[in-house]
Amino acid sequence: MTTKEILGLQRLTLRGPFECTMSIGEVRLIPQVDGSYYLMYPSYFVHLYIDKDIDSHDRYYLRYMYNEYMSCMSI
């Protein structure tokens, strides 16, 4: 992950797991004590490690989640 991606994930999960409803259902981002994250889709999950690249599919959903978070913060 890039530093920018790590900071984005930290911001999303500052208060604990972050949930977002999308067309595919509820997607959750859950921080782990080792600094990694679980990206929970309705039917499976992905373990995101800070020293590994984020897959483009997962990056798409994380970007959507971040945009939703930012739109709520601007209200």
Biopython code that builds the backbone (N, CA, C, O; Angstrom):
import numpy as np
from Bio.PDB.StructureBuilder import StructureBuilder

atoms = [
    (1, "MET", "N", (0.842, -1.184, 0.000)),
    (1, "MET", "CA", (0.000, 0.000, 0.000)),
    (1, "MET", "C", (0.880, 1.238, 0.000)),
    (1, "MET", "O", (2.006, 1.241, 0.498)),
    (2, "THR", "N", (0.332, 2.256, -0.564)),
    (2, "THR", "CA", (1.025, 3.532, -0.519)),
    (2, "THR", "C", (0.728, 4.214, 0.815)),
    (2, "THR", "O", (-0.211, 3.836, 1.517)),
    (3, "THR", "N", (1.513, 5.195, 1.153)),
    (3, "THR", "CA", (1.275, 5.963, 2.377)),
    (3, "THR", "C", (-0.097, 6.616, 2.336)),
    (3, "THR", "O", (-0.794, 6.669, 3.350)),
    (4, "LYS", "N", (-0.483, 7.112, 1.176)),
    (4, "LYS", "CA", (-1.788, 7.757, 1.019)),
    (4, "LYS", "C", (-2.928, 6.759, 1.274)),
    (4, "LYS", "O", (-3.926, 7.103, 1.907)),
    (5, "GLU", "N", (-2.776, 5.540, 0.785)),
    (5, "GLU", "CA", (-3.803, 4.512, 1.010)),
    (5, "GLU", "C", (-3.888, 4.139, 2.489)),
    (5, "GLU", "O", (-4.982, 3.989, 3.033)),
    (6, "ILE", "N", (-2.739, 3.990, 3.134)),
    (6, "ILE", "CA", (-2.719, 3.654, 4.556)),
    (6, "ILE", "C", (-3.400, 4.745, 5.375)),
    (6, "ILE", "O", (-4.198, 4.448, 6.265)),
    (7, "LEU", "N", (-3.091, 6.001, 5.079)),
    (7, "LEU", "CA", (-3.719, 7.116, 5.800)),
    (7, "LEU", "C", (-5.223, 7.152, 5.566)),
    (7, "LEU", "O", (-5.984, 7.464, 6.482)),
    (8, "GLY", "N", (-5.658, 6.837, 4.352)),
    (8, "GLY", "CA", (-7.090, 6.790, 4.048)),
    (8, "GLY", "C", (-7.802, 5.708, 4.847)),
    (8, "GLY", "O", (-8.884, 5.944, 5.385)),
    (9, "LEU", "N", (-7.204, 4.525, 4.928)),
    (9, "LEU", "CA", (-7.800, 3.435, 5.702)),
    (9, "LEU", "C", (-7.825, 3.778, 7.187)),
    (9, "LEU", "O", (-8.791, 3.465, 7.883)),
    (10, "GLN", "N", (-6.776, 4.412, 7.669)),
    (10, "GLN", "CA", (-6.744, 4.824, 9.074)),
    (10, "GLN", "C", (-7.836, 5.848, 9.360)),
    (10, "GLN", "O", (-8.476, 5.798, 10.411)),
    (11, "ARG", "N", (-8.050, 6.765, 8.439)),
    (11, "ARG", "CA", (-9.085, 7.781, 8.631)),
    (11, "ARG", "C", (-10.474, 7.131, 8.664)),
    (11, "ARG", "O", (-11.310, 7.480, 9.497)),
    (12, "LEU", "N", (-10.708, 6.184, 7.749)),
    (12, "LEU", "CA", (-12.005, 5.507, 7.711)),
    (12, "LEU", "C", (-12.302, 4.752, 9.000)),
    (12, "LEU", "O", (-13.451, 4.692, 9.437)),
    (13, "THR", "N", (-11.282, 4.182, 9.602)),
    (13, "THR", "CA", (-11.485, 3.319, 10.764)),
    (13, "THR", "C", (-11.047, 3.970, 12.071)),
    (13, "THR", "O", (-10.795, 3.279, 13.058)),
    (14, "LEU", "N", (-10.957, 5.270, 12.080)),
    (14, "LEU", "CA", (-10.525, 5.988, 13.277)),
    (14, "LEU", "C", (-11.393, 5.663, 14.488)),
    (14, "LEU", "O", (-10.894, 5.587, 15.611)),
    (15, "ARG", "N", (-12.675, 5.474, 14.264)),
    (15, "ARG", "CA", (-13.618, 5.185, 15.358)),
    (15, "ARG", "C", (-14.042, 3.723, 15.375)),
    (15, "ARG", "O", (-15.059, 3.380, 15.978)),
    (16, "GLY", "N", (-13.283, 2.869, 14.725)),
    (16, "GLY", "CA", (-13.629, 1.450, 14.671)),
    (16, "GLY", "C", (-14.015, 1.051, 13.258)),
    (16, "GLY", "O", (-13.734, 1.784, 12.308)),
    (17, "PRO", "N", (-14.657, -0.107, 13.106)),
    (17, "PRO", "CA", (-15.045, -0.574, 11.770)),
    (17, "PRO", "C", (-15.911, 0.449, 11.039)),
    (17, "PRO", "O", (-16.731, 1.138, 11.645)),
    (18, "PHE", "N", (-15.712, 0.530, 9.733)),
    (18, "PHE", "CA", (-16.497, 1.443, 8.904)),
    (18, "PHE", "C", (-17.372, 0.610, 7.986)),
    (18, "PHE", "O", (-16.891, -0.318, 7.337)),
    (19, "GLU", "N", (-18.660, 0.941, 7.931)),
    (19, "GLU", "CA", (-19.621, 0.216, 7.109)),
    (19, "GLU", "C", (-20.197, 1.133, 6.048)),
    (19, "GLU", "O", (-20.373, 2.331, 6.266)),
    (20, "CYS", "N", (-20.487, 0.547, 4.897)),
    (20, "CYS", "CA", (-21.048, 1.313, 3.795)),
    (20, "CYS", "C", (-21.990, 0.411, 3.001)),
    (20, "CYS", "O", (-21.646, -0.726, 2.678)),
    (21, "THR", "N", (-23.167, 0.921, 2.692)),
    (21, "THR", "CA", (-24.113, 0.162, 1.878)),
    (21, "THR", "C", (-23.902, 0.517, 0.416)),
    (21, "THR", "O", (-23.915, 1.687, 0.031)),
    (22, "MET", "N", (-23.708, -0.512, -0.382)),
    (22, "MET", "CA", (-23.466, -0.341, -1.818)),
    (22, "MET", "C", (-24.442, -1.217, -2.596)),
    (22, "MET", "O", (-25.264, -1.922, -2.012)),
    (23, "SER", "N", (-24.341, -1.164, -3.900)),
    (23, "SER", "CA", (-25.230, -1.972, -4.739)),
    (23, "SER", "C", (-25.029, -3.467, -4.497)),
    (23, "SER", "O", (-25.955, -4.247, -4.719)),
    (24, "ILE", "N", (-23.854, -3.882, -4.051)),
    (24, "ILE", "CA", (-23.586, -5.298, -3.786)),
    (24, "ILE", "C", (-23.997, -5.702, -2.375)),
    (24, "ILE", "O", (-23.964, -6.887, -2.042)),
    (25, "GLY", "N", (-24.379, -4.747, -1.547)),
    (25, "GLY", "CA", (-24.767, -5.003, -0.162)),
    (25, "GLY", "C", (-23.880, -4.237, 0.803)),
    (25, "GLY", "O", (-23.208, -3.278, 0.425)),
    (26, "GLU", "N", (-23.887, -4.669, 2.041)),
    (26, "GLU", "CA", (-23.103, -4.016, 3.096)),
    (26, "GLU", "C", (-21.636, -4.447, 2.998)),
    (26, "GLU", "O", (-21.323, -5.637, 2.963)),
    (27, "VAL", "N", (-20.749, -3.453, 2.954)),
    (27, "VAL", "CA", (-19.313, -3.703, 2.910)),
    (27, "VAL", "C", (-18.707, -3.051, 4.146)),
    (27, "VAL", "O", (-19.017, -1.904, 4.468)),
    (28, "ARG", "N", (-17.836, -3.793, 4.838)),
    (28, "ARG", "CA", (-17.237, -3.296, 6.078)),
    (28, "ARG", "C", (-15.723, -3.320, 5.973)),
    (28, "ARG", "O", (-15.140, -4.225, 5.375)),
    (29, "LEU", "N", (-15.101, -2.319, 6.559)),
    (29, "LEU", "CA", (-13.659, -2.265, 6.682)),
    (29, "LEU", "C", (-13.340, -2.346, 8.170)),
    (29, "LEU", "O", (-13.746, -1.487, 8.951)),
    (30, "ILE", "N", (-12.601, -3.400, 8.553)),
    (30, "ILE", "CA", (-12.346, -3.665, 9.969)),
    (30, "ILE", "C", (-10.848, -3.649, 10.231)),
    (30, "ILE", "O", (-10.113, -4.462, 9.671)),
    (31, "PRO", "N", (-10.382, -2.725, 11.082)),
    (31, "PRO", "CA", (-8.947, -2.690, 11.399)),
    (31, "PRO", "C", (-8.562, -3.849, 12.309)),
    (31, "PRO", "O", (-9.360, -4.296, 13.132)),
    (32, "GLN", "N", (-7.344, -4.326, 12.155)),
    (32, "GLN", "CA", (-6.807, -5.402, 12.987)),
    (32, "GLN", "C", (-5.679, -4.849, 13.852)),
    (32, "GLN", "O", (-5.085, -3.825, 13.512)),
    (33, "VAL", "N", (-5.382, -5.503, 14.946)),
    (33, "VAL", "CA", (-4.366, -5.009, 15.873)),
    (33, "VAL", "C", (-2.964, -5.005, 15.264)),
    (33, "VAL", "O", (-2.099, -4.265, 15.730)),
    (34, "ASP", "N", (-2.724, -5.809, 14.241)),
    (34, "ASP", "CA", (-1.403, -5.857, 13.615)),
    (34, "ASP", "C", (-1.217, -4.815, 12.519)),
    (34, "ASP", "O", (-0.194, -4.811, 11.835)),
    (35, "GLY", "N", (-2.203, -3.925, 12.344)),
    (35, "GLY", "CA", (-2.107, -2.879, 11.333)),
    (35, "GLY", "C", (-2.709, -3.254, 9.994)),
    (35, "GLY", "O", (-2.747, -2.422, 9.087)),
    (36, "SER", "N", (-3.179, -4.480, 9.843)),
    (36, "SER", "CA", (-3.831, -4.894, 8.609)),
    (36, "SER", "C", (-5.329, -4.601, 8.718)),
    (36, "SER", "O", (-5.798, -4.088, 9.734)),
    (37, "TYR", "N", (-6.064, -4.930, 7.669)),
    (37, "TYR", "CA", (-7.506, -4.655, 7.622)),
    (37, "TYR", "C", (-8.227, -5.835, 6.981)),
    (37, "TYR", "O", (-7.683, -6.520, 6.115)),
    (38, "TYR", "N", (-9.465, -6.057, 7.424)),
    (38, "TYR", "CA", (-10.361, -6.978, 6.732)),
    (38, "TYR", "C", (-11.350, -6.134, 5.949)),
    (38, "TYR", "O", (-11.979, -5.230, 6.500)),
    (39, "LEU", "N", (-11.485, -6.427, 4.670)),
    (39, "LEU", "CA", (-12.500, -5.804, 3.837)),
    (39, "LEU", "C", (-13.572, -6.865, 3.641)),
    (39, "LEU", "O", (-13.388, -7.817, 2.881)),
    (40, "MET", "N", (-14.694, -6.692, 4.335)),
    (40, "MET", "CA", (-15.749, -7.703, 4.371)),
    (40, "MET", "C", (-16.833, -7.387, 3.348)),
    (40, "MET", "O", (-17.562, -6.403, 3.474)),
    (41, "TYR", "N", (-16.924, -8.243, 2.336)),
    (41, "TYR", "CA", (-17.995, -8.164, 1.349)),
    (41, "TYR", "C", (-19.154, -9.029, 1.839)),
    (41, "TYR", "O", (-18.982, -9.791, 2.791)),
    (42, "PRO", "N", (-20.334, -8.933, 1.212)),
    (42, "PRO", "CA", (-21.459, -9.748, 1.670)),
    (42, "PRO", "C", (-21.192, -11.264, 1.663)),
    (42, "PRO", "O", (-21.731, -11.981, 2.505)),
    (43, "SER", "N", (-20.379, -11.754, 0.738)),
    (43, "SER", "CA", (-20.192, -13.204, 0.646)),
    (43, "SER", "C", (-18.755, -13.685, 0.867)),
    (43, "SER", "O", (-18.508, -14.891, 0.852)),
    (44, "TYR", "N", (-17.816, -12.781, 1.068)),
    (44, "TYR", "CA", (-16.429, -13.170, 1.316)),
    (44, "TYR", "C", (-15.682, -11.978, 1.900)),
    (44, "TYR", "O", (-16.230, -10.880, 1.998)),
    (45, "PHE", "N", (-14.421, -12.200, 2.288)),
    (45, "PHE", "CA", (-13.618, -11.095, 2.802)),
    (45, "PHE", "C", (-12.218, -11.166, 2.213)),
    (45, "PHE", "O", (-11.772, -12.207, 1.731)),
    (46, "VAL", "N", (-11.535, -10.020, 2.269)),
    (46, "VAL", "CA", (-10.169, -9.896, 1.795)),
    (46, "VAL", "C", (-9.342, -9.349, 2.951)),
    (46, "VAL", "O", (-9.762, -8.419, 3.641)),
    (47, "HIS", "N", (-8.171, -9.927, 3.156)),
    (47, "HIS", "CA", (-7.260, -9.440, 4.190)),
    (47, "HIS", "C", (-6.281, -8.491, 3.509)),
    (47, "HIS", "O", (-5.533, -8.898, 2.619)),
    (48, "LEU", "N", (-6.284, -7.239, 3.922)),
    (48, "LEU", "CA", (-5.408, -6.221, 3.345)),
    (48, "LEU", "C", (-4.211, -6.007, 4.255)),
    (48, "LEU", "O", (-4.369, -5.683, 5.432)),
    (49, "TYR", "N", (-3.024, -6.187, 3.714)),
    (49, "TYR", "CA", (-1.791, -5.996, 4.463)),
    (49, "TYR", "C", (-1.123, -4.700, 4.010)),
    (49, "TYR", "O", (-1.130, -4.380, 2.821)),
    (50, "ILE", "N", (-0.548, -3.958, 4.951)),
    (50, "ILE", "CA", (0.030, -2.661, 4.595)),
    (50, "ILE", "C", (1.265, -2.790, 3.708)),
    (50, "ILE", "O", (1.642, -1.830, 3.035)),
    (51, "ASP", "N", (1.894, -3.956, 3.698)),
    (51, "ASP", "CA", (3.079, -4.133, 2.861)),
    (51, "ASP", "C", (2.778, -4.803, 1.513)),
    (51, "ASP", "O", (3.693, -5.209, 0.797)),
    (52, "LYS", "N", (1.493, -4.915, 1.178)),
    (52, "LYS", "CA", (1.059, -5.507, -0.097)),
    (52, "LYS", "C", (0.199, -4.506, -0.862)),
    (52, "LYS", "O", (-0.459, -3.655, -0.262)),
    (53, "ASP", "N", (0.208, -4.613, -2.182)),
    (53, "ASP", "CA", (-0.636, -3.751, -3.007)),
    (53, "ASP", "C", (-2.106, -4.141, -2.860)),
    (53, "ASP", "O", (-2.433, -5.300, -2.602)),
    (54, "ILE", "N", (-2.974, -3.167, -3.029)),
    (54, "ILE", "CA", (-4.417, -3.413, -2.998)),
    (54, "ILE", "C", (-4.863, -3.734, -4.417)),
    (54, "ILE", "O", (-4.537, -3.013, -5.359)),
    (55, "ASP", "N", (-5.609, -4.820, -4.559)),
    (55, "ASP", "CA", (-6.150, -5.227, -5.849)),
    (55, "ASP", "C", (-7.055, -4.124, -6.402)),
    (55, "ASP", "O", (-7.706, -3.418, -5.633)),
    (56, "SER", "N", (-7.099, -3.973, -7.713)),
    (56, "SER", "CA", (-7.899, -2.906, -8.335)),
    (56, "SER", "C", (-9.388, -3.048, -8.004)),
    (56, "SER", "O", (-10.078, -2.039, -7.857)),
    (57, "HIS", "N", (-9.888, -4.261, -7.887)),
    (57, "HIS", "CA", (-11.299, -4.491, -7.523)),
    (57, "HIS", "C", (-11.571, -3.944, -6.125)),
    (57, "HIS", "O", (-12.550, -3.231, -5.908)),
    (58, "ASP", "N", (-10.703, -4.282, -5.189)),
    (58, "ASP", "CA", (-10.867, -3.808, -3.813)),
    (58, "ASP", "C", (-10.641, -2.305, -3.722)),
    (58, "ASP", "O", (-11.322, -1.618, -2.962)),
    (59, "ARG", "N", (-9.697, -1.800, -4.487)),
    (59, "ARG", "CA", (-9.417, -0.357, -4.497)),
    (59, "ARG", "C", (-10.659, 0.422, -4.942)),
    (59, "ARG", "O", (-10.934, 1.498, -4.413)),
    (60, "TYR", "N", (-11.405, -0.113, -5.905)),
    (60, "TYR", "CA", (-12.629, 0.538, -6.384)),
    (60, "TYR", "C", (-13.619, 0.706, -5.229)),
    (60, "TYR", "O", (-14.162, 1.794, -5.037)),
    (61, "TYR", "N", (-13.856, -0.360, -4.460)),
    (61, "TYR", "CA", (-14.813, -0.293, -3.359)),
    (61, "TYR", "C", (-14.300, 0.559, -2.205)),
    (61, "TYR", "O", (-15.073, 1.264, -1.558)),
    (62, "LEU", "N", (-13.016, 0.494, -1.951)),
    (62, "LEU", "CA", (-12.446, 1.349, -0.902)),
    (62, "LEU", "C", (-12.544, 2.821, -1.270)),
    (62, "LEU", "O", (-12.798, 3.660, -0.406)),
    (63, "ARG", "N", (-12.347, 3.139, -2.533)),
    (63, "ARG", "CA", (-12.483, 4.528, -2.982)),
    (63, "ARG", "C", (-13.925, 4.999, -2.799)),
    (63, "ARG", "O", (-14.165, 6.125, -2.365)),
    (64, "TYR", "N", (-14.880, 4.132, -3.133)),
    (64, "TYR", "CA", (-16.292, 4.462, -2.951)),
    (64, "TYR", "C", (-16.571, 4.722, -1.465)),
    (64, "TYR", "O", (-17.235, 5.697, -1.112)),
    (65, "MET", "N", (-16.060, 3.845, -0.604)),
    (65, "MET", "CA", (-16.265, 4.008, 0.835)),
    (65, "MET", "C", (-15.662, 5.323, 1.327)),
    (65, "MET", "O", (-16.276, 6.029, 2.127)),
    (66, "TYR", "N", (-14.478, 5.645, 0.856)),
    (66, "TYR", "CA", (-13.816, 6.878, 1.273)),
    (66, "TYR", "C", (-14.616, 8.099, 0.811)),
    (66, "TYR", "O", (-14.774, 9.058, 1.566)),
    (67, "ASN", "N", (-15.114, 8.067, -0.412)),
    (67, "ASN", "CA", (-15.926, 9.180, -0.911)),
    (67, "ASN", "C", (-17.205, 9.335, -0.104)),
    (67, "ASN", "O", (-17.630, 10.460, 0.163)),
    (68, "GLU", "N", (-17.826, 8.231, 0.289)),
    (68, "GLU", "CA", (-19.022, 8.297, 1.130)),
    (68, "GLU", "C", (-18.680, 8.903, 2.493)),
    (68, "GLU", "O", (-19.419, 9.739, 3.012)),
    (69, "TYR", "N", (-17.577, 8.482, 3.055)),
    (69, "TYR", "CA", (-17.121, 9.016, 4.337)),
    (69, "TYR", "C", (-16.907, 10.519, 4.247)),
    (69, "TYR", "O", (-17.362, 11.273, 5.107)),
    (70, "MET", "N", (-16.214, 10.948, 3.208)),
    (70, "MET", "CA", (-15.928, 12.375, 3.048)),
    (70, "MET", "C", (-17.200, 13.184, 2.810)),
    (70, "MET", "O", (-17.300, 14.319, 3.276)),
    (71, "SER", "N", (-18.164, 12.626, 2.099)),
    (71, "SER", "CA", (-19.413, 13.359, 1.854)),
    (71, "SER", "C", (-20.196, 13.516, 3.146)),
    (71, "SER", "O", (-20.881, 14.522, 3.330)),
    (72, "CYS", "N", (-20.110, 12.543, 4.044)),
    (72, "CYS", "CA", (-20.787, 12.657, 5.341)),
    (72, "CYS", "C", (-20.086, 13.667, 6.244)),
    (72, "CYS", "O", (-20.731, 14.336, 7.052)),
    (73, "MET", "N", (-18.780, 13.776, 6.107)),
    (73, "MET", "CA", (-18.007, 14.709, 6.929)),
    (73, "MET", "C", (-18.249, 16.155, 6.533)),
    (73, "MET", "O", (-18.064, 17.060, 7.347)),
    (74, "SER", "N", (-18.658, 16.381, 5.297)),
    (74, "SER", "CA", (-18.852, 17.759, 4.834)),
    (74, "SER", "C", (-20.226, 18.308, 5.172)),
    (74, "SER", "O", (-20.512, 19.470, 4.885)),
    (75, "ILE", "N", (-21.068, 17.507, 5.767)),
    (75, "ILE", "CA", (-22.429, 17.945, 6.113)),
    (75, "ILE", "C", (-22.407, 18.755, 7.385)),
    (75, "ILE", "O", (-23.454, 19.215, 7.842)),
]
sb = StructureBuilder()
sb.init_structure("model")
sb.init_model(0)
sb.init_chain("A")
sb.init_seg("    ")
for serial, (resi, resn, name, xyz) in enumerate(atoms, 1):
    if name == "N":
        sb.init_residue(resn, " ", resi, " ")
    sb.init_atom(name, np.array(xyz, "f"), 0.0, 1.0, " ", f" {name:<3s}", serial, name[0])
structure = sb.get_structure()
